[in-house]
Structures are given as structure tokens and as C-alpha cells.
Amino acid sequence: MTHPTAAPRTALRSLARRLHDDEGAATAEYAITTMAAVAFAGLLVAIMRSDEVRGILTDLVRRALSFEG
């Protein structure tokens, strides 16, 4: 017969092992980084769609391509 406190001790050891295990941590970090990159890309798309920004960029390209010698 096992000791009455053996089961809780075994459960605590098992829980401690699982909490110490960092398997999957890299995957979670990649997921968070990917979500941040997608959010940043969405913000850039929203900014680029604005008429004011589009006008500034168009003017910048026109001035860069014009030749004044």
C-alpha cells in the first residue's frame, strides 16, 4: 500500500516538470512576432491609403525624377 501523501507528491512533481518545460515557447514567440508584423503592415497600408500621404509621395517621386540642370 502506498503512503497517503504519495499521490499529491507525485502530482506536484508532475506539475513542476510541466511548468519547467519550455517546449513550444519558441513557437509562441514566433506567433507573437508575426502578429505584431501583421499589425504594423496593416497600419502602413492604412497610412498609405490616405490621400495626403499619397500626394506627398507622388510629389516626392516627381521631384526626384525631374531633371533641372
C-alpha positions in Angstrom: 0.0 0.0 0.0 1.3 3.5 -0.9 1.6 6.3 1.6 -1.4 8.6 1.7 0.7 11.6 0.7 2.4 9.9 -2.2 -0.2 10.8 -4.8 -0.2 14.5 -4.1 3.6 14.5 -4.1 3.6 12.7 -7.5 1.1 15.2 -8.8 3.2 18.1 -7.6 6.4 16.7 -9.2 4.5 16.1 -12.5 3.1 19.7 -12.3 6.6 21.1 -11.6 8.0 19.2 -14.5 5.3 20.6 -16.8 5.8 24.1 -15.6 9.5 23.9 -16.0 9.2 22.5 -19.6 9.5 25.3 -22.1 8.6 23.2 -25.2 6.6 25.4 -27.5 7.9 28.7 -26.2 9.7 29.4 -29.5 6.5 28.8 -31.4 4.7 31.2 -29.2 7.4 33.8 -29.7 7.1 33.4 -33.5 3.4 33.8 -33.3 3.6 37.0 -31.3 6.2 38.4 -33.6 4.1 37.5 -36.7 1.0 39.1 -35.2 3.0 42.3 -34.5 4.4 42.4 -38.0 0.9 42.0 -39.5 -0.5 44.8 -37.3 2.4 47.0 -38.4 1.8 46.2 -42.0 -1.9 47.0 -41.6 -1.0 50.3 -40.1 1.3 51.1 -43.0 -1.5 50.1 -45.5 -3.9 52.4 -43.7 -1.4 55.3 -43.8 -0.5 54.7 -47.5 -4.2 54.8 -48.5 -4.7 58.3 -47.2 -4.9 61.0 -49.9 -2.5 63.3 -48.1 0.3 60.7 -47.9 -0.3 59.6 -51.4 0.1 63.2 -52.6 3.3 63.7 -50.6 4.8 60.6 -52.1 3.7 61.4 -55.6 5.2 64.9 -55.3 8.4 63.4 -53.9 8.8 61.0 -56.8 8.0 63.7 -59.4 10.7 66.0 -57.9 13.2 63.1 -57.7 12.6 62.2 -61.4 12.6 65.8 -62.7 15.8 67.0 -64.3 16.7 70.5 -63.7 20.2 71.2 -64.9 
